[in-house]
Amino acid sequence: MVRAFYMKTLLLLLLLLLPLSLVQAQSPGRYAWAGISANHYRGDLEDGLFHLNPAIHAGLKFNRAKRLNGIFSIGYGSVSGQNPDFNPSVQPPIAPNKYFNTSFFTADYALQYNLVKTERFHLYISQGIGLFRYNPKDEQDRELQNLGTTRPSDEIYGNISLQLPTSLGTAFFLPNQWGLGLQASYLNPLTDYIDNIGRLGTDKGNDNVLQFRLMLLVPVEASRKGTSELK
């Protein structure tokens, strides 16, 4: 099912971006991009296995400078977790959830620093800042944020958080300037409640999402002469 989702989504994104390929750009100053990703949750309800959930993405990547360029990104997907052995010491009526599933929406801006940049190949690291919206639910599709019996009564949280995504990526380009990108990221949301488990958890720090992204890049603007290779 997940494999079919990836194939259908990639085909749809390709059809949506196809008209942009008509733009002639010898040295693109901007790329429109779209992609799909596999996402793994890190937190108190991990079971020690590697579970992947899908997401879709789109954005705009700048390419004018040789070393430092910006990129806008939005994404929508899901992560889930389940740990049957999660049994914190609590008193009734508190009954912590052992399973969760949440959709998420992200929007961020990042600066990409090119470690290597040639006409056909980019290798970069990036750091961004943005928003991460989530809504954890249980097996009955009930919103855990509103189920106060799953955590201490004074433990209240919102469902929108800042995120500080850190990434390592690469892109390969064809002679027509179309590109294919691969990127691995930690989204680093500043919340410990993606799984609805906060103070009752044993893991220190916030929850996290490890993301592996595949991107299709299409040129939409030619760089002005002399600006595409700024030192």
Stockholm file with secondary structure:
# STOCKHOLM 1.0

chainA/1-231         MVRAFYMKTLLLLLLLLLPLSLVQAQSPGRYAWAGISANHYRGDLEDGLFHLNPAIHAGLKFNRAKRLNGIFSIGYGSVSGQNPDFNPSVQPPIAPNKYFNTSFFTADYALQYNLVKTERFHLYISQGIGLFRYNPKDEQDRELQNLGTTRPSDEIYGNISLQLPTSLGTAFFLPNQWGLGLQASYLNPLTDYIDNIGRLGTDKGNDNVLQFRLMLLVPVEASRKGTSELK
#=GR chainA/1-231 SS CHHHHHHHHHHHHHHHHGGGGGSCCSSEEEEEEEEEEEEEEESTTCCSSCCCEEEEEEEEEECCBSSEEEEEEEEEEEEEEECTTCCCCCCTTCCCCSEEEEEEEEEEEEEEEEEEECSSEEEEEEEEEEEEEECCBCTTCCBGGGCGGGSCTTCCCCSEEEECCEEEEEEEECTTSCEEEEEEEECCBSCSCTTSCSTTCCSCSCCEEEEEEEEEEEEEEECCTTTTTBC
#=GC SS_cons         CHHHHHHHHHHHHHHHHGGGGGSCCSSEEEEEEEEEEEEEEESTTCCSSCCCEEEEEEEEEECCBSSEEEEEEEEEEEEEEECTTCCCCCCTTCCCCSEEEEEEEEEEEEEEEEEEECSSEEEEEEEEEEEEEECCBCTTCCBGGGCGGGSCTTCCCCSEEEECCEEEEEEEECTTSCEEEEEEEECCBSCSCTTSCSTTCCSCSCCEEEEEEEEEEEEEEECCTTTTTBC
//
